[in-house]
Amino acid sequence: LDACIKHDVPALAIRAVQAGALTSAMDRELPADDADQRDFDRAAGFRKLAAEWGQTPARLAHRYSLAIGGPSSVILGVKNREELIECVEAERDPRLTPAECQQLEAVCA
């Protein structure tokens, strides 16, 4: 992303919710060794922080995608109107501050 910004190349933010890993719950059964399931398990700290901040993990993931700077577009990947509404609401929320982004990055490291 830094290279794209440096060279003024548009970038797309794809998989903002990491195939479900950055949501409240997976929408499908996966084996424990599945890469998406492992991502979901690793994101427990992210979900905890989202709860502390009073929002769903998906909403927070989309807010982060909008706040980091660089992506010219965010590909939502929603499956229904409810998820779409949540994304639109996330876009209307105040942008995350650099300190909030750093806090999110720390729990996901």
N, CA, C and O atoms as CSV, one atom per row, in Angstrom:
chain,resi,resn,atom,element,x,y,z
A,1,LEU,N,N,0.828,-1.189,0.000
A,1,LEU,CA,C,0.000,0.000,0.000
A,1,LEU,C,C,0.871,1.251,0.000
A,1,LEU,O,O,0.572,2.222,-0.695
A,2,ASP,N,N,1.940,1.227,0.774
A,2,ASP,CA,C,2.835,2.387,0.805
A,2,ASP,C,C,3.413,2.680,-0.577
A,2,ASP,O,O,3.524,3.842,-0.970
A,3,ALA,N,N,3.781,1.634,-1.314
A,3,ALA,CA,C,4.330,1.831,-2.658
A,3,ALA,C,C,3.277,2.426,-3.588
A,3,ALA,O,O,3.594,3.278,-4.418
A,4,CYS,N,N,2.040,1.986,-3.456
A,4,CYS,CA,C,0.958,2.548,-4.272
A,4,CYS,C,C,0.782,4.033,-3.984
A,4,CYS,O,O,0.650,4.843,-4.901
A,5,ILE,N,N,0.782,4.377,-2.716
A,5,ILE,CA,C,0.631,5.781,-2.333
A,5,ILE,C,C,1.802,6.592,-2.884
A,5,ILE,O,O,1.608,7.665,-3.456
A,6,LYS,N,N,3.003,6.079,-2.710
A,6,LYS,CA,C,4.206,6.789,-3.152
A,6,LYS,C,C,4.178,7.067,-4.647
A,6,LYS,O,O,4.606,8.133,-5.089
A,7,HIS,N,N,3.675,6.111,-5.430
A,7,HIS,CA,C,3.691,6.237,-6.888
A,7,HIS,C,C,2.330,6.632,-7.464
A,7,HIS,O,O,2.113,6.540,-8.672
A,8,ASP,N,N,1.418,7.072,-6.595
A,8,ASP,CA,C,0.091,7.531,-7.019
A,8,ASP,C,C,-0.650,6.481,-7.855
A,8,ASP,O,O,-1.241,6.785,-8.890
A,9,VAL,N,N,-0.597,5.239,-7.370
A,9,VAL,CA,C,-1.284,4.134,-8.027
A,9,VAL,C,C,-2.513,3.782,-7.199
A,9,VAL,O,O,-2.387,3.489,-6.010
A,10,PRO,N,N,-3.705,3.804,-7.805
A,10,PRO,CA,C,-4.906,3.449,-7.042
A,10,PRO,C,C,-4.821,2.014,-6.517
A,10,PRO,O,O,-4.278,1.127,-7.175
A,11,ALA,N,N,-5.359,1.812,-5.338
A,11,ALA,CA,C,-5.375,0.484,-4.723
A,11,ALA,C,C,-6.782,0.189,-4.226
A,11,ALA,O,O,-7.492,1.087,-3.773
A,12,LEU,N,N,-7.175,-1.065,-4.314
A,12,LEU,CA,C,-8.471,-1.502,-3.813
A,12,LEU,C,C,-8.288,-2.210,-2.480
A,12,LEU,O,O,-7.367,-3.009,-2.312
A,13,ALA,N,N,-9.168,-1.912,-1.539
A,13,ALA,CA,C,-9.206,-2.654,-0.277
A,13,ALA,C,C,-10.192,-3.800,-0.481
A,13,ALA,O,O,-11.399,-3.582,-0.590
A,14,ILE,N,N,-9.676,-4.998,-0.529
A,14,ILE,CA,C,-10.494,-6.185,-0.772
A,14,ILE,C,C,-10.483,-7.042,0.486
A,14,ILE,O,O,-9.471,-7.134,1.181
A,15,ARG,N,N,-11.621,-7.666,0.770
A,15,ARG,CA,C,-11.748,-8.536,1.944
A,15,ARG,C,C,-11.591,-7.758,3.243
A,15,ARG,O,O,-10.833,-8.150,4.130
A,16,ALA,N,N,-12.310,-6.660,3.340
A,16,ALA,CA,C,-12.218,-5.815,4.538
A,16,ALA,C,C,-12.555,-6.593,5.806
A,16,ALA,O,O,-12.030,-6.290,6.877
A,17,VAL,N,N,-13.421,-7.586,5.694
A,17,VAL,CA,C,-13.749,-8.398,6.870
A,17,VAL,C,C,-13.033,-9.753,6.830
A,17,VAL,O,O,-13.399,-10.678,7.556
A,18,GLN,N,N,-12.026,-9.857,5.988
A,18,GLN,CA,C,-11.146,-11.031,5.928
A,18,GLN,C,C,-11.929,-12.341,5.830
A,18,GLN,O,O,-11.730,-13.260,6.624
A,19,ALA,N,N,-12.819,-12.408,4.842
A,19,ALA,CA,C,-13.613,-13.621,4.594
A,19,ALA,C,C,-14.385,-14.081,5.826
A,19,ALA,O,O,-14.595,-15.276,6.031
A,20,GLY,N,N,-14.802,-13.116,6.641
A,20,GLY,CA,C,-15.582,-13.432,7.833
A,20,GLY,C,C,-14.781,-13.434,9.120
A,20,GLY,O,O,-15.363,-13.455,10.204
A,21,ALA,N,N,-13.459,-13.413,9.027
A,21,ALA,CA,C,-12.621,-13.472,10.226
A,21,ALA,C,C,-12.806,-12.248,11.109
A,21,ALA,O,O,-12.628,-12.331,12.325
A,22,LEU,N,N,-13.160,-11.110,10.515
A,22,LEU,CA,C,-13.339,-9.886,11.293
A,22,LEU,C,C,-14.819,-9.565,11.474
A,22,LEU,O,O,-15.235,-8.409,11.398
A,23,THR,N,N,-15.595,-10.604,11.712
A,23,THR,CA,C,-17.022,-10.461,12.008
A,23,THR,C,C,-17.294,-11.099,13.369
A,23,THR,O,O,-16.393,-11.649,14.003
A,24,SER,N,N,-18.541,-11.015,13.801
A,24,SER,CA,C,-18.910,-11.585,15.105
A,24,SER,C,C,-18.864,-13.104,15.110
A,24,SER,O,O,-18.545,-13.719,16.128
A,25,ALA,N,N,-19.181,-13.709,13.971
A,25,ALA,CA,C,-19.208,-15.169,13.879
A,25,ALA,C,C,-19.081,-15.580,12.420
A,25,ALA,O,O,-19.542,-14.871,11.526
A,26,MET,N,N,-18.465,-16.706,12.187
A,26,MET,CA,C,-18.379,-17.228,10.825
A,26,MET,C,C,-19.776,-17.666,10.396
A,26,MET,O,O,-20.558,-18.155,11.213
A,27,ASP,N,N,-20.083,-17.492,9.126
A,27,ASP,CA,C,-21.403,-17.844,8.617
A,27,ASP,C,C,-21.446,-19.244,8.016
A,27,ASP,O,O,-22.408,-19.624,7.350
A,28,ARG,N,N,-20.389,-19.994,8.265
A,28,ARG,CA,C,-20.324,-21.352,7.734
A,28,ARG,C,C,-19.432,-22.199,8.636
A,28,ARG,O,O,-18.577,-21.675,9.350
A,29,GLU,N,N,-19.638,-23.499,8.594
A,29,GLU,CA,C,-18.804,-24.433,9.357
A,29,GLU,C,C,-17.496,-24.649,8.606
A,29,GLU,O,O,-17.490,-24.911,7.403
A,30,LEU,N,N,-16.405,-24.536,9.327
A,30,LEU,CA,C,-15.095,-24.763,8.731
A,30,LEU,C,C,-14.285,-25.692,9.620
A,30,LEU,O,O,-14.433,-25.662,10.842
A,31,PRO,N,N,-13.434,-26.516,9.025
A,31,PRO,CA,C,-12.550,-27.334,9.848
A,31,PRO,C,C,-11.596,-26.438,10.637
A,31,PRO,O,O,-11.278,-25.331,10.202
A,32,ALA,N,N,-11.151,-26.906,11.770
A,32,ALA,CA,C,-10.275,-26.115,12.643
A,32,ALA,C,C,-8.991,-25.693,11.945
A,32,ALA,O,O,-8.418,-24.656,12.280
A,33,ASP,N,N,-8.531,-26.487,10.973
A,33,ASP,CA,C,-7.277,-26.154,10.294
A,33,ASP,C,C,-7.475,-25.310,9.034
A,33,ASP,O,O,-6.510,-25.035,8.320
A,34,ASP,N,N,-8.706,-24.898,8.753
A,34,ASP,CA,C,-8.980,-24.051,7.595
A,34,ASP,C,C,-8.356,-22.666,7.808
A,34,ASP,O,O,-8.394,-22.134,8.917
A,35,ALA,N,N,-7.792,-22.093,6.764
A,35,ALA,CA,C,-7.119,-20.792,6.879
A,35,ALA,C,C,-8.073,-19.703,7.361
A,35,ALA,O,O,-7.690,-18.878,8.191
A,36,ASP,N,N,-9.309,-19.684,6.856
A,36,ASP,CA,C,-10.269,-18.666,7.299
A,36,ASP,C,C,-10.640,-18.863,8.763
A,36,ASP,O,O,-10.811,-17.884,9.490
A,37,GLN,N,N,-10.767,-20.107,9.208
A,37,GLN,CA,C,-11.074,-20.375,10.610
A,37,GLN,C,C,-9.913,-19.953,11.503
A,37,GLN,O,O,-10.120,-19.385,12.575
A,38,ARG,N,N,-8.694,-20.232,11.058
A,38,ARG,CA,C,-7.521,-19.798,11.836
A,38,ARG,C,C,-7.463,-18.274,11.926
A,38,ARG,O,O,-7.122,-17.724,12.974
A,39,ASP,N,N,-7.797,-17.588,10.822
A,39,ASP,CA,C,-7.848,-16.119,10.857
A,39,ASP,C,C,-8.895,-15.642,11.855
A,39,ASP,O,O,-8.656,-14.699,12.608
A,40,PHE,N,N,-10.057,-16.293,11.861
A,40,PHE,CA,C,-11.122,-15.930,12.797
A,40,PHE,C,C,-10.636,-16.107,14.236
A,40,PHE,O,O,-10.849,-15.237,15.080
A,41,ASP,N,N,-9.990,-17.223,14.506
A,41,ASP,CA,C,-9.486,-17.485,15.859
A,41,ASP,C,C,-8.452,-16.442,16.279
A,41,ASP,O,O,-8.454,-15.984,17.422
A,42,ARG,N,N,-7.573,-16.073,15.356
A,42,ARG,CA,C,-6.539,-15.069,15.661
A,42,ARG,C,C,-7.129,-13.681,15.892
A,42,ARG,O,O,-6.489,-12.840,16.524
A,43,ALA,N,N,-8.327,-13.428,15.397
A,43,ALA,CA,C,-8.939,-12.097,15.503
A,43,ALA,C,C,-9.737,-11.898,16.787
A,43,ALA,O,O,-10.511,-10.945,16.880
A,44,ALA,N,N,-9.574,-12.760,17.766
A,44,ALA,CA,C,-10.326,-12.632,19.024
A,44,ALA,C,C,-10.082,-11.277,19.683
A,44,ALA,O,O,-11.020,-10.669,20.197
A,45,GLY,N,N,-8.854,-10.800,19.677
A,45,GLY,CA,C,-8.542,-9.495,20.263
A,45,GLY,C,C,-9.229,-8.363,19.529
A,45,GLY,O,O,-9.656,-7.385,20.143
A,46,PHE,N,N,-9.335,-8.492,18.221
A,46,PHE,CA,C,-10.039,-7.494,17.413
A,46,PHE,C,C,-11.512,-7.438,17.811
A,46,PHE,O,O,-12.069,-6.356,17.996
A,47,ARG,N,N,-12.146,-8.621,17.944
A,47,ARG,CA,C,-13.560,-8.664,18.336
A,47,ARG,C,C,-13.754,-8.084,19.734
A,47,ARG,O,O,-14.743,-7.398,19.991
A,48,LYS,N,N,-12.826,-8.354,20.626
A,48,LYS,CA,C,-12.908,-7.816,21.986
A,48,LYS,C,C,-12.834,-6.290,21.960
A,48,LYS,O,O,-13.610,-5.620,22.641
A,49,LEU,N,N,-11.914,-5.746,21.186
A,49,LEU,CA,C,-11.781,-4.296,21.095
A,49,LEU,C,C,-13.025,-3.677,20.461
A,49,LEU,O,O,-13.479,-2.622,20.903
A,50,ALA,N,N,-13.576,-4.313,19.439
A,50,ALA,CA,C,-14.807,-3.811,18.820
A,50,ALA,C,C,-15.924,-3.737,19.860
A,50,ALA,O,O,-16.663,-2.754,19.912
A,51,ALA,N,N,-16.043,-4.768,20.679
A,51,ALA,CA,C,-17.073,-4.773,21.726
A,51,ALA,C,C,-16.826,-3.646,22.728
A,51,ALA,O,O,-17.766,-2.976,23.154
A,52,GLU,N,N,-15.565,-3.438,23.102
A,52,GLU,CA,C,-15.237,-2.352,24.030
A,52,GLU,C,C,-15.588,-0.992,23.440
A,52,GLU,O,O,-15.965,-0.071,24.165
A,53,TRP,N,N,-15.462,-0.872,22.119
A,53,TRP,CA,C,-15.774,0.389,21.445
A,53,TRP,C,C,-17.246,0.488,21.059
A,53,TRP,O,O,-17.664,1.481,20.464
A,54,GLY,N,N,-18.041,-0.538,21.392
A,54,GLY,CA,C,-19.483,-0.500,21.174
A,54,GLY,C,C,-19.928,-0.650,19.737
A,54,GLY,O,O,-20.915,-0.042,19.324
A,55,GLN,N,N,-19.207,-1.459,18.967
A,55,GLN,CA,C,-19.620,-1.681,17.583
A,55,GLN,C,C,-19.308,-3.107,17.163
A,55,GLN,O,O,-18.540,-3.811,17.819
A,56,THR,N,N,-19.910,-3.518,16.071
A,56,THR,CA,C,-19.650,-4.871,15.593
A,56,THR,C,C,-18.252,-4.930,14.984
A,56,THR,O,O,-17.728,-3.915,14.526
A,57,PRO,N,N,-17.655,-6.108,14.980
A,57,PRO,CA,C,-16.351,-6.245,14.340
A,57,PRO,C,C,-16.385,-5.859,12.855
A,57,PRO,O,O,-15.452,-5.222,12.365
A,58,ALA,N,N,-17.442,-6.236,12.140
A,58,ALA,CA,C,-17.523,-5.909,10.711
A,58,ALA,C,C,-17.546,-4.400,10.495
A,58,ALA,O,O,-16.868,-3.884,9.606
A,59,ARG,N,N,-18.317,-3.707,11.297
A,59,ARG,CA,C,-18.382,-2.249,11.162
A,59,ARG,C,C,-17.008,-1.629,11.431
A,59,ARG,O,O,-16.571,-0.733,10.709
A,60,LEU,N,N,-16.342,-2.109,12.465
A,60,LEU,CA,C,-15.025,-1.588,12.795
A,60,LEU,C,C,-14.019,-1.906,11.685
A,60,LEU,O,O,-13.174,-1.071,11.364
A,61,ALA,N,N,-14.101,-3.090,11.105
A,61,ALA,CA,C,-13.198,-3.454,10.008
A,61,ALA,C,C,-13.387,-2.519,8.817
A,61,ALA,O,O,-12.413,-2.093,8.195
A,62,HIS,N,N,-14.633,-2.203,8.505
A,62,HIS,CA,C,-14.885,-1.284,7.395
A,62,HIS,C,C,-14.423,0.131,7.739
A,62,HIS,O,O,-13.880,0.829,6.883
A,63,ARG,N,N,-14.631,0.553,8.967
A,63,ARG,CA,C,-14.142,1.878,9.373
A,63,ARG,C,C,-12.623,1.942,9.253
A,63,ARG,O,O,-12.074,2.958,8.828
A,64,TYR,N,N,-11.954,0.871,9.620
A,64,TYR,CA,C,-10.496,0.827,9.500
A,64,TYR,C,C,-10.085,0.935,8.027
A,64,TYR,O,O,-9.171,1.688,7.692
A,65,SER,N,N,-10.752,0.191,7.159
A,65,SER,CA,C,-10.434,0.237,5.727
A,65,SER,C,C,-10.542,1.652,5.174
A,65,SER,O,O,-9.757,2.061,4.319
A,66,LEU,N,N,-11.524,2.390,5.673
A,66,LEU,CA,C,-11.722,3.763,5.214
A,66,LEU,C,C,-10.724,4.732,5.842
A,66,LEU,O,O,-10.440,5.784,5.269
A,67,ALA,N,N,-10.198,4.391,7.000
A,67,ALA,CA,C,-9.348,5.322,7.750
A,67,ALA,C,C,-7.868,5.243,7.404
A,67,ALA,O,O,-7.134,6.209,7.613
A,68,ILE,N,N,-7.421,4.110,6.880
A,68,ILE,CA,C,-5.974,3.929,6.725
A,68,ILE,C,C,-5.371,4.795,5.631
A,68,ILE,O,O,-4.157,5.001,5.609
A,69,GLY,N,N,-6.180,5.297,4.738
A,69,GLY,CA,C,-5.644,6.112,3.651
A,69,GLY,C,C,-4.973,5.233,2.618
A,69,GLY,O,O,-4.356,4.221,2.950
A,70,GLY,N,N,-5.095,5.619,1.387
A,70,GLY,CA,C,-4.467,4.845,0.323
A,70,GLY,C,C,-5.461,4.179,-0.594
A,70,GLY,O,O,-5.469,4.479,-1.788
A,71,PRO,N,N,-6.315,3.275,-0.089
A,71,PRO,CA,C,-7.250,2.630,-1.011
A,71,PRO,C,C,-8.179,3.653,-1.668
A,71,PRO,O,O,-8.741,4.529,-1.011
A,72,SER,N,N,-8.320,3.510,-2.991
A,72,SER,CA,C,-9.238,4.390,-3.700
A,72,SER,C,C,-10.668,3.876,-3.604
A,72,SER,O,O,-11.619,4.639,-3.772
A,73,SER,N,N,-10.818,2.589,-3.334
A,73,SER,CA,C,-12.135,1.968,-3.186
A,73,SER,C,C,-12.038,0.814,-2.197
A,73,SER,O,O,-10.993,0.178,-2.054
A,74,VAL,N,N,-13.147,0.563,-1.523
A,74,VAL,CA,C,-13.244,-0.585,-0.623
A,74,VAL,C,C,-14.281,-1.531,-1.215
A,74,VAL,O,O,-15.440,-1.154,-1.387
A,75,ILE,N,N,-13.875,-2.747,-1.523
A,75,ILE,CA,C,-14.789,-3.758,-2.038
A,75,ILE,C,C,-15.476,-4.389,-0.834
A,75,ILE,O,O,-14.825,-5.013,0.004
A,76,LEU,N,N,-16.786,-4.223,-0.751
A,76,LEU,CA,C,-17.509,-4.608,0.458
A,76,LEU,C,C,-17.686,-6.108,0.620
A,76,LEU,O,O,-17.443,-6.630,1.707
A,77,GLY,N,N,-18.093,-6.806,-0.400
A,77,GLY,CA,C,-18.295,-8.242,-0.284
A,77,GLY,C,C,-19.443,-8.625,0.632
A,77,GLY,O,O,-19.380,-9.648,1.313
A,78,VAL,N,N,-20.488,-7.816,0.655
A,78,VAL,CA,C,-21.622,-8.107,1.530
A,78,VAL,C,C,-22.524,-9.152,0.893
A,78,VAL,O,O,-22.529,-9.328,-0.326
A,79,LYS,N,N,-23.294,-9.851,1.742
A,79,LYS,CA,C,-24.166,-10.916,1.269
A,79,LYS,C,C,-25.645,-10.567,1.342
A,79,LYS,O,O,-26.478,-11.263,0.762
A,80,ASN,N,N,-25.974,-9.493,2.054
A,80,ASN,CA,C,-27.387,-9.151,2.207
A,80,ASN,C,C,-27.526,-7.659,2.518
A,80,ASN,O,O,-26.535,-6.962,2.736
A,81,ARG,N,N,-28.753,-7.192,2.535
A,81,ARG,CA,C,-29.003,-5.766,2.758
A,81,ARG,C,C,-28.568,-5.308,4.144
A,81,ARG,O,O,-28.086,-4.187,4.309
A,82,GLU,N,N,-28.735,-6.161,5.125
A,82,GLU,CA,C,-28.336,-5.805,6.490
A,82,GLU,C,C,-26.840,-5.480,6.546
A,82,GLU,O,O,-26.433,-4.493,7.159
A,83,GLU,N,N,-26.036,-6.313,5.905
A,83,GLU,CA,C,-24.599,-6.064,5.874
A,83,GLU,C,C,-24.280,-4.794,5.078
A,83,GLU,O,O,-23.380,-4.039,5.446
A,84,LEU,N,N,-25.015,-4.563,3.995
A,84,LEU,CA,C,-24.807,-3.356,3.202
A,84,LEU,C,C,-25.132,-2.107,4.013
A,84,LEU,O,O,-24.388,-1.127,3.978
A,85,ILE,N,N,-26.231,-2.144,4.734
A,85,ILE,CA,C,-26.616,-1.000,5.578
A,85,ILE,C,C,-25.530,-0.725,6.609
A,85,ILE,O,O,-25.179,0.430,6.849
A,86,GLU,N,N,-24.999,-1.774,7.215
A,86,GLU,CA,C,-23.939,-1.585,8.204
A,86,GLU,C,C,-22.710,-0.919,7.575
A,86,GLU,O,O,-22.074,-0.074,8.206
A,87,CYS,N,N,-22.377,-1.290,6.350
A,87,CYS,CA,C,-21.232,-0.674,5.670
A,87,CYS,C,C,-21.488,0.801,5.377
A,87,CYS,O,O,-20.599,1.635,5.546
A,88,VAL,N,N,-22.696,1.117,4.941
A,88,VAL,CA,C,-23.039,2.519,4.670
A,88,VAL,C,C,-22.964,3.322,5.964
A,88,VAL,O,O,-22.457,4.443,5.976
A,89,GLU,N,N,-23.465,2.752,7.041
A,89,GLU,CA,C,-23.394,3.438,8.334
A,89,GLU,C,C,-21.942,3.611,8.782
A,89,GLU,O,O,-21.592,4.645,9.353
A,90,ALA,N,N,-21.104,2.622,8.533
A,90,ALA,CA,C,-19.687,2.725,8.900
A,90,ALA,C,C,-19.023,3.866,8.136
A,90,ALA,O,O,-18.162,4.562,8.675
A,91,GLU,N,N,-19.421,4.054,6.887
A,91,GLU,CA,C,-18.851,5.141,6.087
A,91,GLU,C,C,-19.254,6.495,6.658
A,91,GLU,O,O,-18.500,7.463,6.557
A,92,ARG,N,N,-20.419,6.563,7.248
A,92,ARG,CA,C,-20.917,7.816,7.822
A,92,ARG,C,C,-20.332,8.101,9.207
A,92,ARG,O,O,-20.368,9.240,9.674
A,93,ASP,N,N,-19.801,7.079,9.857
A,93,ASP,CA,C,-19.200,7.258,11.186
A,93,ASP,C,C,-17.974,8.162,11.081
A,93,ASP,O,O,-17.388,8.298,10.007
A,94,PRO,N,N,-17.589,8.776,12.194
A,94,PRO,CA,C,-16.334,9.536,12.182
A,94,PRO,C,C,-15.168,8.612,11.814
A,94,PRO,O,O,-15.158,7.438,12.186
A,95,ARG,N,N,-14.205,9.140,11.095
A,95,ARG,CA,C,-13.021,8.351,10.740
A,95,ARG,C,C,-12.257,7.979,12.007
A,95,ARG,O,O,-12.182,8.760,12.956
A,96,LEU,N,N,-11.704,6.796,12.005
A,96,LEU,CA,C,-10.843,6.398,13.111
A,96,LEU,C,C,-9.615,7.302,13.119
A,96,LEU,O,O,-9.123,7.708,12.066
A,97,THR,N,N,-9.137,7.605,14.294
A,97,THR,CA,C,-7.932,8.420,14.422
A,97,THR,C,C,-6.701,7.552,14.177
A,97,THR,O,O,-6.793,6.326,14.246
A,98,PRO,N,N,-5.564,8.158,13.896
A,98,PRO,CA,C,-4.340,7.359,13.769
A,98,PRO,C,C,-4.059,6.529,15.026
A,98,PRO,O,O,-3.588,5.396,14.925
A,99,ALA,N,N,-4.343,7.079,16.196
A,99,ALA,CA,C,-4.122,6.328,17.443
A,99,ALA,C,C,-5.046,5.115,17.516
A,99,ALA,O,O,-4.622,4.043,17.950
A,100,GLU,N,N,-6.291,5.269,17.101
A,100,GLU,CA,C,-7.224,4.135,17.099
A,100,GLU,C,C,-6.765,3.080,16.097
A,100,GLU,O,O,-6.825,1.885,16.386
A,101,CYS,N,N,-6.308,3.510,14.925
A,101,CYS,CA,C,-5.799,2.557,13.930
A,101,CYS,C,C,-4.606,1.790,14.487
A,101,CYS,O,O,-4.496,0.580,14.290
A,102,GLN,N,N,-3.725,2.483,15.174
A,102,GLN,CA,C,-2.563,1.814,15.769
A,102,GLN,C,C,-2.990,0.808,16.828
A,102,GLN,O,O,-2.405,-0.269,16.938
A,103,GLN,N,N,-4.008,1.156,17.605
A,103,GLN,CA,C,-4.505,0.231,18.627
A,103,GLN,C,C,-5.065,-1.029,17.967
A,103,GLN,O,O,-4.820,-2.139,18.440
A,104,LEU,N,N,-5.809,-0.860,16.884
A,104,LEU,CA,C,-6.338,-2.014,16.153
A,104,LEU,C,C,-5.206,-2.864,15.588
A,104,LEU,O,O,-5.228,-4.091,15.694
A,105,GLU,N,N,-4.236,-2.218,14.999
A,105,GLU,CA,C,-3.108,-2.947,14.420
A,105,GLU,C,C,-2.349,-3.724,15.491
A,105,GLU,O,O,-1.856,-4.823,15.232
A,106,ALA,N,N,-2.256,-3.160,16.682
A,106,ALA,CA,C,-1.545,-3.835,17.774
A,106,ALA,C,C,-2.263,-5.110,18.204
A,106,ALA,O,O,-1.608,-6.117,18.470
A,107,VAL,N,N,-3.594,-5.091,18.279
A,107,VAL,CA,C,-4.306,-6.301,18.705
A,107,VAL,C,C,-4.335,-7.349,17.603
A,107,VAL,O,O,-4.601,-8.522,17.867
A,108,CYS,N,N,-4.064,-6.936,16.370
A,108,CYS,CA,C,-4.073,-7.883,15.251
A,108,CYS,C,C,-2.677,-8.386,14.891
A,108,CYS,O,O,-2.527,-9.242,14.019
A,109,ALA,N,N,-1.673,-7.859,15.554
A,109,ALA,CA,C,-0.284,-8.243,15.211
A,109,ALA,C,C,0.035,-9.647,15.672
A,109,ALA,O,O,1.150,-10.126,15.467
